[in-house]
Amino acid sequence: MTYNVREHSYVVGGLGITGQACVRFLLQQGASVKAFDTRPTASSIMASMPEAIQASMKGKIETAPLSAAFFDNVDTLVLSPGLSPDIEQVKLAKQCGVEVIGDIELFARLNTKPVVGITGSNGKTTVTLLTTHLLNSLGVKAIAAGNVGLPALDTLDSDADVIVLELSSFQLETTSSLSLCAATILNLSDDHLDRHGSFEHYALAKHRIFDNASQAIVWRDGHHVAPHSSSVSQLQYGLGEALHGFGVSDSTEKPQLTFNGKPLCSLSSIHLAGTHNVLNVMASLGLCYALNKSHALNKSHALNKSHALEISLEAAATHIGSFTSAPHRCVEIANNGVRFIDDSKATNVGATIAALEGLAPVTQGKLILIAGGDAKGGDINALSPYLNQFVSHVFAIGKDAALFTTAFANTVISSNLNDAVKSACKVASNGDVVLLSPACASIDMFNNYMHRGDVFKQAVEEVLAA
């Protein structure tokens, strides 16, 4: 049964980027819509909205606490992912019989294009953008959307052959009918426990990605990343040799990425730093392979174009080297004999572990770590065995810097990121790596992780210029 937006009356919860996209889309569809945003900054946010939307929503945006009357004649609350389903406004909506969904669920009810979905604690954006890059390089028009930046609803009128969705746990917990040609949970580690309450609840939210997926792309050695249902077929990948799925040949001279035991490309053609990015490449190739096997892709493509699509893994592998990583994700920003690597996007312990495990095998000298910030309830002590195995020094900053002193004996607390960079440079020598991989959120000291990465780069440039 076709979902008709005009037959419903909506409230949009939260007016951030996603909320504004929902309001804009619903207005364009001629739906009845109003909104709420009770943050102290709500008035300035509304003032920055396009004038046409401000005019259409005049008198329909509530910034004060809500009453039950606000939900009169409303059947659907579209909740922004930044708002917890446990807030009072959502509880009130449910008491009033209002269905609570997110923008991804609204997208799912209207979308007719093939979609692949990517989630996980770390690496989501890299895999989303790499998959999009590989598909476009092969002549398959793909658009990256979702948690990566472009709201999913903005893709509905596009001429794309494929939508590549990055999905957060916040988005997935309000999604129930998203149909995916292929889906992957890249990895799972403690994250957002301040929102989900426990790792188990966090993992359950992530696993919703498999509910309506045709195929799962699964890290062979990962924990909690395989679908619970045997009805979802699996394509596996991993760093060891493998006769089925993706693997790595056991050759010290020129190791190869393999598929079903046959060489696909040299690992040297993968320019992304760290072995964890080899896994990300495999996941992207796996999503492309699953699309090639999907009838939905060519069915959708044939509606507008006469020729069939063919996604060759061999051809896709030739385009890996032309991919440029997104900023702040294990990116080398300077090298004067000491490599300086910005991994500011590592906002949880699992991301920092991945960076350490990925960089240690390719680091000739010492690995010096700058970390810290807001741990968001994460267990910093889980880093301890990795710090002891791979790291020579830790320079810790921010709200939870002291937690690193119990996780690793050779930790020095720095007053700010600039001081941490200066201290790291004093102990670094030729062949060493200075890695910013905080294992924490940035909000205690910076606007966001991008701001933190920019400050790191500026501090490095100042030290090297001195």
Secondary structure, DSSP 8 states (H G I E B T S, - for coil): ----GGG-EEEEE--SHHHHHHHHHHHHTT-EEEEE--STTHHHHHHTS-HHHHHHTTT-EE-S---GGGGTT--EEEE-TTS-TTSHHHHHHHHTT-EEE-HHHHHHHH--S-EEEEE-SSSHHHHHHHHHHHHHHTT--EEEEETTSS-GGGGTTS--SEEEEE--HHHHTT-----BSEEEE----S--HHHHSSHHHHHHHHHGGGTTBSEEEEETT-SS-S-S-TTSEEEEE-SS--SSSEEE---SSS-EEEETTEEEEEGGG--SSSHHHHHHHHHHHHHHHHHHT-HHHHHHHTTT-SS-----HHHHHTTGGG----TTSSEEEEESSSEEEE-TT--SHHHHHHHHHHHGGG-SS-EEEEEESB-TT--GGGGHHHHHHH-SEEEEESTTTHHHHHH-SSEEE-SSHHHHHHHHHHH--TT-EEEE--SSBSTTTSSSHHHHHHHHHHHHHHHHH-
